[in-house]
């Protein structure tokens, strides 16, 4: 099963909970994002080493991480 993670934390959470309920034990999420660096061109693959969260769903699941 390869569900689209959705847009935003709540949508991704809904879809992740669905695949967990169907028996998934490991998950890899791929997505897109914008950048502020002009040197990074369209199509580049970026592997983030940190992130800034700005939504509330993580607080709900923090104790499970």
URJOSUL-V95471 format. One record per pair of residues at least 24 apart in sequence whose ideal C-beta (glycine too) atoms are under 6 Angstrom apart, sorted by the first residue. I is the first residue (numbers start at 0). J is the second residue. D is the distance in Angstrom with one decimal. If there is no record, write none. Layout:
BEGIN
I;J;D, I;J;D
END
This chain:
BEGIN
4;28;4.9, 4;30;5.8, 8;54;4.2, 8;56;4.0, 9;56;5.6, 12;56;5.1
END
